[in-house]
Amino acid sequence: MSAPQHELTDRLMAAVLAKDTDAVKALLDQGADPRTPGPDGLPLLCAAVAGFDYETAKALTDGGADPDHDLPDGTTPLLRAVDLGSPALVDAVLGDDPQVRLTEGARKRLLDLARYWLDTGEEKELRRRTEASGPVVRRLVTEQHTEVEEVSLGGLTVRAGHNGILTWLEWRFGILPPVAELVARAVPYSDGLHNNWSTARFVLGERRGPQVWSELKTLQHHPDPVHRLFLADVVSSRNSRTWFNNRQDVAQDADFLAAWVRDEPDGMVLARVLDVYADEDHPDQEAIGLRHADHPDPRVRSQVSSLMLQESPLTEAATATLLALSRDPDPDVRRSIAATMGGRTLTPEFREALLALIRDTDFHVRARAAMSLGYSDDRTDAVTDALVALLDEEDQLLRLEIVYALARRDDPRTEYAWERVGELPPGFGEMPQQEDHRILAYWNYQTRNRPTEPDSSTG
């Protein structure tokens, strides 16, 4: 029997105010009205927007809440989301087909507001609104795997994502700014994780046509390495969609990258280009990897191993290069090699190299070597003993990896390893524990090795 509507309404209001997205979804499925007003008389969607709760805002919007609802102050929930500068929030409430759904005037108002914030700046606008003279408080927050600054002053808080919001709104409204304009919006945020960078990268990666590609390619020779780094990211974005959409210009991009790595002077950019190139299918990958194996920049050497995987089995030159890099003085290079050497079947040379890396002075190298050995099918005593030796490591996740490795080998020390893991934190892995492959492997080990009950029918 379903709950009375008034009870669903009360519970939905409480769930939204508590930012309990799962409860909101469940209540909507039970028939709660997504357009329910909150304590202030405004739609509950406004409460989610005001709290930067983009997950709940999306649940309400997908459930039928109206992002275009005319509010008493002349705004809408969508306009308020744009004003707050949270890209994830805007994406959550933008709704389906906004280019058709919204009037030209409504689209212009959203774009103008995003541009106003972008031109004015968060601090200046907050000072105008609050008349506060104190220092602003800034912190970096994460939204949907990207980062954006949060800026607070005088009791008001916004996020500095209006750059990415403008780019996203234009894309959803069918507006195509010049390539140079989108590049200019991105390059001040060169860490690659910022939403303003990632949104421009995505949009340019989606745009097709010879003119767009011609303009993008000119960035290869830009004197600022950040512009070249952005181009590498755009090509990566293009090609992540290439396979999904089965485009025909994969070979063109692979040839472009292969030519680029031959003369890129900056180590940071070259490492990124090699990283993107390694995801392509191109006949020159091993040769290019061998050419860069002794590059002075360890970031470049760290990418070499991923270029050696095209040939199966590995050539003698590739094998010798990987073994040499496993002794590289830089731990990041050794870690990349430890990852590359992993696989179901280990050659004797790679086993010995990994057994050396699992005793490395750098923890991250040891951990990656342990994972590679653990995931392999090698069941020699040398490997299992080396894995067990890591149960004294302080890192709990590494100890859990050892449980996985021992459990899949039916090693009798599995129970001891599980005891050494200790109590896992609440919400471990942000998924039900039964979905974690390491825990599942342990449970399967227990099932396989459970003592057989004697058959009471025989005497």
C-alpha positions in Angstrom: 0.0 0.0 0.0 1.5 3.3 -1.1 1.9 6.1 1.5 -0.6 9.0 1.4 0.4 11.9 -0.8 0.8 14.3 2.1 3.2 11.9 3.8 5.2 11.6 0.5 5.3 15.4 0.3 6.7 15.7 3.8 9.3 13.1 3.3 10.3 14.5 -0.1 10.8 17.9 1.5 12.9 16.5 4.3 15.0 14.5 1.9 15.7 17.5 -0.4 16.7 19.6 2.6 18.9 16.9 3.9 20.5 16.5 0.4 19.6 12.8 0.4 19.5 12.1 -3.3 18.8 8.4 -3.0 15.8 9.1 -0.8 14.6 11.8 -3.2 14.8 9.3 -6.1 12.9 6.6 -4.1 10.2 9.0 -3.1 9.7 10.2 -6.7 9.4 6.6 -7.8 6.7 6.2 -5.2 4.7 9.1 -6.6 5.9 12.2 -4.7 5.3 15.4 -6.6 8.7 16.8 -7.9 7.1 20.3 -8.1 6.3 20.3 -4.4 7.0 23.7 -2.8 9.5 24.0 0.1 9.1 25.8 3.4 9.7 29.2 1.7 6.9 28.5 -0.8 9.3 28.1 -3.7 9.7 24.8 -5.6 12.0 22.3 -3.9 14.2 22.5 -6.9 15.2 26.0 -5.8 16.3 24.6 -2.4 18.5 22.0 -4.2 19.9 24.7 -6.5 20.6 27.1 -3.5 22.5 24.3 -1.8 24.7 23.5 -4.9 23.2 20.0 -4.6 23.4 19.1 -8.3 22.6 15.4 -7.8 19.3 16.1 -6.1 18.6 18.9 -8.6 19.0 16.5 -11.4 16.8 13.9 -9.7 14.0 16.5 -9.3 14.4 17.8 -12.9 14.5 14.3 -14.4 11.4 13.5 -12.2 9.4 16.4 -13.7 10.4 19.5 -11.7 10.2 22.6 -14.0 13.6 24.4 -14.3 11.8 27.2 -16.2 9.2 27.9 -13.5 8.7 31.7 -13.2 9.6 32.7 -9.6 8.3 35.8 -7.8 11.6 37.6 -8.2 11.5 37.2 -12.0 14.1 34.4 -12.1 13.8 30.7 -12.8 15.6 27.7 -11.1 17.8 27.4 -14.2 18.7 31.1 -14.1 19.5 30.8 -10.5 21.8 27.9 -11.2 23.6 29.9 -13.8 24.0 32.8 -11.4 25.6 30.5 -8.8 28.3 29.5 -11.2 28.2 25.7 -10.7 28.6 23.9 -14.0 27.3 20.6 -12.6 24.3 22.4 -11.2 23.5 24.0 -14.6 23.9 20.7 -16.4 21.6 19.1 -13.9 18.7 21.5 -14.4 19.2 22.4 -18.0 16.8 19.7 -19.0 16.1 18.1 -22.4 16.5 19.9 -25.7 16.9 23.5 -24.3 17.5 24.9 -27.7 13.9 24.1 -28.6 12.3 24.3 -25.2 13.5 27.7 -24.3 12.5 30.9 -26.1 15.1 33.0 -27.8 14.8 35.6 -25.1 15.2 33.0 -22.3 18.3 31.6 -24.0 19.8 35.1 -24.4 19.1 35.9 -20.7 21.0 32.8 -19.6 23.9 33.5 -21.9 24.1 37.2 -20.9 24.2 36.3 -17.2 27.0 33.9 -17.7 28.9 36.4 -19.8 28.3 39.1 -17.2 29.9 37.0 -14.4 32.7 36.0 -16.7 33.5 39.7 -17.6 33.0 41.1 -14.1 34.6 38.4 -12.0 33.3 36.7 -9.0 35.0 38.8 -6.4 34.0 42.1 -7.9 30.4 41.1 -8.3 30.2 39.7 -4.8 31.5 42.9 -3.4 28.9 44.8 -5.4 26.1 42.6 -4.1 27.2 42.5 -0.5 29.1 45.7 -0.1 31.5 43.7 2.0 35.1 44.9 2.3 36.8 41.9 3.9 38.8 39.2 2.2 37.1 36.7 0.0 37.4 33.0 0.9 38.3 30.6 -1.9 38.4 26.9 -1.9 38.6 24.2 -4.6 35.6 21.9 -4.9 35.0 18.9 -7.1 32.0 18.5 -9.4 31.5 15.5 -11.6 35.2 14.7 -11.7 36.2 18.3 -12.5 37.3 21.1 -10.2 36.0 24.6 -9.8 36.7 27.4 -7.3 34.1 28.3 -4.7 34.2 32.0 -3.7 32.5 33.3 -0.5 32.1 36.9 0.7 29.7 38.7 3.0 27.5 35.7 3.4 27.2 34.9 -0.3 28.8 32.0 -2.1 29.2 31.4 -5.8 31.4 29.1 -7.9 33.8 30.4 -10.6 32.5 28.1 -13.3 30.7 30.8 -15.5 33.4 30.3 -18.2 32.5 26.6 -18.6 28.8 27.4 -18.2 28.9 29.8 -21.0 30.7 27.3 -23.2 28.2 24.6 -22.3 25.1 26.7 -22.8 26.4 27.8 -26.2 27.0 24.2 -27.2 23.5 23.1 -26.1 21.9 26.1 -27.8 23.7 25.4 -31.1 26.0 28.4 -30.9 29.5 27.8 -32.3 32.0 30.4 -31.1 35.3 30.7 -33.0 37.9 28.1 -32.1 40.3 30.7 -30.9 37.7 32.1 -28.4 37.2 28.7 -26.8 40.9 28.1 -26.6 41.3 31.5 -24.9 38.7 30.5 -22.3 40.5 27.2 -21.5 44.2 28.1 -21.3 44.2 30.0 -18.0 43.3 26.7 -16.4 46.2 24.5 -17.4 46.0 21.7 -14.9 43.4 20.0 -17.1 41.1 19.2 -14.2 39.3 22.5 -14.1 35.8 22.6 -15.5 36.5 25.7 -17.6 39.3 23.7 -19.4 37.5 20.4 -19.6 34.3 21.9 -21.0 36.1 23.7 -23.8 38.1 20.6 -24.5 34.9 18.5 -24.8 33.1 21.0 -27.0 36.0 21.3 -29.4 36.5 17.6 -29.4 32.9 17.3 -30.6 33.0 19.9 -33.3 33.8 18.4 -36.7 34.8 19.7 -40.1 38.0 20.5 -41.9 38.0 24.2 -40.9 37.8 23.4 -37.2 40.5 20.8 -37.5 42.7 23.2 -39.5 42.4 25.9 -36.8 43.1 23.4 -34.0 46.2 22.1 -35.7 47.8 25.5 -35.7 48.1 25.2 -31.9 50.8 22.6 -32.4 53.2 25.4 -33.2 52.0 27.9 -30.6 54.9 29.4 -28.6 53.0 28.8 -25.3 53.3 25.1 -24.3 49.9 25.4 -22.5 48.2 26.0 -25.9 49.9 22.9 -27.2 48.9 20.9 -24.1 45.3 21.9 -24.7 45.5 20.7 -28.3 46.7 17.3 -27.0 43.7 17.2 -24.7 41.3 18.1 -27.5 42.7 15.3 -29.7 42.3 12.9 -26.8 38.7 14.0 -26.4 38.1 13.7 -30.1 39.4 10.2 -30.1 37.6 9.0 -27.0 34.5 9.8 -29.0 36.0 8.4 -32.2 35.7 4.8 -31.3 32.3 5.3 -29.7 30.9 7.0 -32.9 32.9 4.9 -35.3 34.3 7.9 -37.1 36.5 7.5 -40.1 39.3 10.0 -39.3 41.1 7.9 -36.6 44.1 7.3 -38.9 44.4 11.0 -39.6 44.6 11.9 -35.9 47.1 9.0 -35.3 49.3 10.2 -38.1 49.1 13.8 -36.8 50.2 12.6 -33.3 53.0 10.5 -34.7 54.4 13.4 -36.6 54.0 15.8 -33.6 56.0 13.7 -31.1 59.0 13.9 -33.4 59.6 17.6 -32.8 57.7 18.6 -29.6 60.3 20.4 -27.5 58.5 20.6 -24.2 58.7 17.6 -21.9 55.3 18.2 -20.2 53.6 18.5 -23.6 55.5 15.6 -25.2 54.5 13.3 -22.3 50.8 14.2 -22.8 51.0 13.8 -26.6 52.6 10.4 -26.1 49.9 9.5 -23.6 47.2 10.3 -26.2 49.1 8.6 -29.0 49.4 5.4 -27.0 45.6 5.0 -27.2 45.8 5.0 -31.0 46.4 2.1 -33.3 49.5 3.1 -35.3 52.4 1.1 -36.7 55.1 3.5 -35.5 54.3 3.2 -31.8 57.2 0.9 -30.8 59.7 2.9 -32.9 58.6 6.1 -31.3 58.7 4.5 -27.8 62.2 3.3 -28.4 63.3 6.7 -29.6 62.1 8.3 -26.4 63.3 5.7 -23.9 66.4 7.8 -22.9 64.6 11.2 -23.0 65.9 13.5 -20.2 62.4 14.2 -18.9 61.1 11.4 -16.7 57.5 12.3 -17.6 58.4 11.3 -21.2 60.1 8.1 -20.1 57.1 7.2 -18.1 55.0 7.1 -21.3 57.3 4.8 -23.2 56.1 1.6 -21.7 52.5 2.1 -22.9 53.8 2.3 -26.5 55.4 -1.1 -26.3 52.1 -3.1 -26.2 51.2 -3.1 -29.8 53.4 -6.1 -30.8 52.4 -9.4 -29.3 54.7 -11.0 -28.2 57.0 -8.1 -27.5 60.0 -7.7 -29.7 63.5 -8.2 -28.3 64.1 -4.4 -28.5 60.9 -3.6 -26.6 61.7 -6.2 -23.9 65.2 -4.9 -23.4 63.9 -1.4 -23.1 61.3 -2.2 -20.5 63.8 -4.1 -18.4 66.2 -1.2 -18.6 63.5 1.2 -17.6 62.6 -1.0 -14.6 65.9 0.2 -13.2 65.3 3.9 -14.0 66.4 6.3 -11.3 62.9 8.0 -11.3 60.2 6.2 -9.3 57.4 7.4 -11.6 59.2 5.7 -14.5 59.6 2.5 -12.5 56.0 2.6 -11.5 54.9 2.9 -15.1 57.0 -0.1 -16.0 55.6 -2.1 -13.1 52.1 -1.5 -14.5 53.1 -2.4 -18.1 54.7 -5.7 -17.1 51.5 -7.0 -15.6 49.5 -9.6 -17.4 48.2 -13.1 -17.1 51.4 -14.7 -18.3 54.7 -13.4 -17.1 58.0 -14.2 -18.9 60.8 -15.2 -16.5 62.6 -11.9 -17.2 59.5 -9.8 -16.3 58.9 -12.0 -13.2 62.4 -11.2 -11.9 62.0 -7.5 -12.7 58.7 -7.3 -10.9 60.1 -9.2 -7.9 62.8 -6.5 -7.7 60.2 -3.7 -8.1 58.0 -5.2 -5.3 61.0 -4.5 -3.0 61.5 -1.0 -4.3 62.2 1.9 -1.9 59.2 3.8 -3.3 55.8 2.6 -1.9 53.9 3.4 -5.1 56.3 1.3 -7.1 56.0 -1.6 -4.7 52.2 -1.3 -4.8 52.0 -1.3 -8.6 54.4 -4.3 -8.8 52.3 -6.2 -6.3 49.1 -5.6 -8.4 50.8 -6.8 -11.5 52.1 -9.9 -9.8 48.8 -10.5 -8.1 46.8 -10.3 -11.3 49.1 -12.6 -13.1 48.7 -16.3 -13.3 52.2 -16.9 -11.8 51.9 -19.2 -8.8 55.5 -19.7 -8.0 56.6 -19.6 -4.4 58.8 -16.6 -5.1 55.8 -14.5 -6.2 53.4 -15.6 -3.4 56.1 -15.1 -0.7 56.9 -11.6 -2.1 53.2 -10.8 -1.9 52.8 -12.0 1.6 55.8 -9.9 2.7 53.8 -6.8 1.9 51.1 -7.5 4.5 53.2 -5.4 6.9 52.6 -2.3 4.7 50.6 0.5 6.4 48.4 1.0 3.4 45.1 -0.9 3.9 44.2 -1.0 0.2 47.5 -2.6 -0.6 46.9 -5.3 2.0 43.5 -5.9 0.4 45.2 -6.4 -3.0 47.3 -9.1 -1.4 44.1 -10.8 -0.2 42.9 -10.8 -3.7 46.1 -12.2 -5.1 46.3 -15.0 -2.5 42.5 -15.8 -2.7 42.6 -16.4 -6.5 45.6 -18.7 -5.9 43.8 -20.6 -3.1 46.8 -19.9 -0.9 46.3 -21.1 2.7 47.6 -17.7 4.0 44.5 -16.0 2.6 42.7 -16.0 5.9 45.7 -14.5 7.7 45.9 -11.8 5.0 42.3 -11.0 5.5 42.8 -10.5 9.2 45.7 -8.2 8.4 43.4 -6.0 6.3 41.5 -4.9 9.3 38.1 -3.2 9.4 37.2 -1.4 6.2 35.9 2.2 6.4 32.1 2.9 6.0 31.1 3.3 2.4 34.4 1.6 1.3 34.9 2.1 -2.4 31.7 4.0 -2.7 29.9 0.8 -3.7 28.4 -2.2 -2.0 31.2 -4.4 -0.7 29.8 -7.3 -2.5 30.7 -5.5 -5.8 34.4 -5.1 -4.9 36.3 -7.7 -6.9 38.8 -8.1 -4.1 36.2 -8.8 -1.4 34.3 -11.0 -3.8 37.5 -13.1 -4.5 37.9 -13.6 -0.7 34.3 -14.7 -0.3 34.7 -17.1 -3.3 37.9 -18.5 -1.7 35.9 -19.2 1.5 33.2 -21.0 -0.4 35.7 -23.1 -2.3 37.6 -24.0 0.8 34.8 -24.5 3.3 35.0 -27.9 5.0 32.7 -30.4 3.6 29.8 -31.4 5.9 29.7 -35.2 6.5 26.7 -36.9 4.8 24.4 -37.9 7.7 22.6 -40.4 5.4 25.7 -42.7 5.5 26.7 -44.4 8.6 
